[in-house]
Amino acid sequence: MSDGSGDIIIKGGSCELVFDHDAFVKDDNDHKKRKHASAKIKRIVITGEGSFKDFDFDSKDHPDKDGFKGTIRVICK
């Protein structure tokens, strides 16, 4: 469950997405999308999987058969 801060948390393995549904409402034009009216992405933190040295990073397909097992946290304010 999100702590209500508007953060989006993506956990590897099962591709679990955690966010505040009240803060990120469904887009009226596309119900597959959610958006926040005023929040902007301020920071992205990747933990639990190797080193991410380049800002412009594309992991390509993950070599492990079970995929990425870290956590990606997107901080919005």
C-alpha positions in Angstrom: 0.0 0.0 0.0 1.2 3.5 -0.8 1.9 5.9 2.0 -0.2 8.5 0.3 2.8 10.6 -0.8 2.0 10.1 -4.5 5.1 7.9 -4.9 4.9 5.0 -7.5 6.7 1.9 -6.4 7.5 -0.9 -9.0 8.7 -4.2 -7.5 10.5 -6.7 -9.7 9.7 -10.4 -10.1 5.9 -10.3 -10.1 5.8 -6.7 -11.6 3.9 -5.3 -8.6 2.8 -1.7 -8.9 2.0 0.2 -5.7 0.6 3.8 -5.8 -2.1 5.9 -4.3 -5.2 5.4 -6.4 -6.8 8.6 -5.0 -3.7 10.6 -6.1 -3.4 9.0 -9.5 -6.9 9.1 -11.0 -8.0 7.4 -14.2 -7.5 9.5 -17.3 -11.0 10.4 -18.8 -9.7 9.8 -22.3 -7.9 6.5 -21.7 -9.0 4.4 -18.7 -5.8 2.3 -18.9 -3.9 5.3 -17.8 -3.8 7.1 -14.5 -2.4 10.6 -13.9 -1.8 13.1 -11.2 -3.1 16.6 -12.0 -0.1 18.5 -10.6 2.7 16.2 -9.4 5.9 16.0 -11.4 8.5 13.2 -11.2 11.4 14.5 -9.0 13.5 11.4 -8.5 13.8 7.8 -9.5 15.6 5.3 -7.2 16.5 1.8 -8.3 17.5 -0.6 -5.5 18.3 -4.3 -5.2 19.8 -5.0 -8.6 23.4 -4.1 -9.7 24.8 -0.7 -10.5 23.0 1.9 -12.7 25.8 4.3 -13.6 24.3 5.9 -16.7 21.4 8.3 -16.4 20.2 7.2 -19.9 19.8 3.5 -19.0 18.1 0.8 -21.0 18.5 -2.6 -19.2 17.5 -4.5 -22.4 16.0 -7.9 -21.6 17.1 -9.1 -18.2 19.5 -12.1 -18.4 18.1 -13.8 -15.4 15.2 -16.1 -16.3 13.2 -14.7 -13.4 13.7 -11.1 -14.5 14.5 -8.0 -12.4 14.2 -8.5 -8.7 14.8 -5.0 -7.4 12.6 -2.1 -6.6 12.0 1.1 -8.6 10.6 4.0 -6.7 9.4 7.1 -8.5 9.1 10.1 -6.2 6.5 12.7 -7.3 5.8 16.1 -5.7 
